[in-house]
Amino acid sequence: MEKIRKQFPVTRKGIYANTAVYGPMYDSLVDWRQEHDLDMLLHGSEMRTESLTVLSDTRTTVGQFFNCKRENVALVSNFSTGLNFLLEGLAPKTKVLLLDHDYPSLNWSFENRNFDISYLKRDVAIEQLIQETIVAKNIEVLALSLVQWLDGFLIDLNFLKELKKKHPNLIVIADGTQFCGTMIFDFEASGIDVLGASAYKWLLAGYGNGFMLFSDTVQERFSVRTTGFNAADGDLDKKDSIRFAKRFEPGHLSCLNFGSLKFSMDFLSRIGMDAITEHNRMLSEKAKKEFGERGLLRQDIVARKTHSTIFNIKGDDALFHRLLEHNVVCAQRGNGIRLSFHFYNTQKEIDTIVKILEIIR
């Protein structure tokens, strides 16, 4: 990974432990974006056909990357927009289960509509609580982030797969913004009906791009009315035959933004998602051990078998600013300090952070 790490200039300034806020740009992506804009500058509308090809290729790449049928992939500017489009097509009074303190754009999108909502507080045995609540309250929709934004709490993916087998009529909607790009993921085998994500974090694609993935059956449960000329591929005769996923693309899309998404997915694939998965697993285990032994993590995080690469350690404003002074890029979230690691981070950097914490606490 050391050679790949050199592609990220931000890592030369200090320890970049803030991918949960923004996945940094890297040299080869910037080169591609500059070349793309130069072509647009020089050729203008002549680039129209090539732009459409970029968007089509991006849809194919997203589908292959996550093992989702191409026709079930929607390209959206961000997860929040895609989710709001989707929920306009969900029947009022639908019984929905959410997690307390999940990402605001996820929960607010449901709360701002006329659904029958239940909530669960986070717990070390959250999966069992979800199962029990679905049965007790006849829940129709479960919506949650695969990785919780505040502290990196990782939902058991095998649990979701088994949950769907037990409750085939349950609609499972997942926010993958803090998950996608961190490990290998097979959408078709996941049990998830809708997976959406913004791609500017762990997928390293910059702002303005994301996607929604749909199972084959989910369109039967939603009556999405969003439409536009782009949804019909600019064909007047297709007004009444727009497929479900294209209803999330009513207007023109940026070939720069979505071309960046394709470029980054190809970049990650060349590195190897198996290698990235393993590297991130080691970072997660290392950080959990070091922070846990020093009493910096909540007990429900320590007690979990697996975790993501996002950690919220105990610390106040003074500790946060001291970390910044030691060139550790991180963020304040909730009542603590959030550190997030990706494949360009190293175990030595975690050791360095631990030493800094021991000195300044």
Buried (B, 14 or more C-beta within 10 A) or exposed (E): EEEBBEBBEBBEEBBBBBBBBBBBBBEBBBEBBEEBEEBBEEEEEEBEEBBBEBBBBBBEBBBEBBBBBEBBBBBBBBBBBBBBBBBBBBEEEBBBBBBEBBBEBBBBBBEEBEBBBBBBEBEBEBBEBBBEBBEEEEBBBBBBBBBBBBBBBBBBBEBBBEBBEEBEEBBBBBBBBBBBBBBEBEBBEBBBBBBBBBBBBBBBBBEBBBBBBBBEEBBEBBEBEBBEBBBBEEEEEBEEEBEBBBBBBBEEBBBBBBBBBBBBBBBBEEEEBEEBBBBBBEBBBBBBEBBBEBEBBBEBBBEBEEBBBBBBBBBEEEBBEBBEEBEBBBBBBEEBBBBBBBBBBBBEBBEBBBEBBEEBE
